[in-house]
């Protein structure tokens, strides 16, 4: 094969890989969206994490909402990671 033919084949292979990567990424994103749409528990978990992810002091209403969502045994149903728990506690203590 000539050098120019090899470069052409390489470009085609790389372009194909890039397209496959983007298709795979989009399918995972749509899977996440569909799982969130079907599972209100996941929606609530990500709502809580979105509220505390900024690291800013929460408003009284936001604090009350989080306390209500996490009260009693409800906190266990969200299956927060230790890092997520620490982040929530840190923001609530501000």
Buried (B, 14 or more C-beta within 10 A) or exposed (E): EEEEEEEEEEEEEEEEEEEEEEEEEEEEEEEEEEEBEEEEEBEBBBEBBEBBEEEEEBEEEBBEBBEEBBEEEEBEEBEBEEEBEEBBEEBBEE
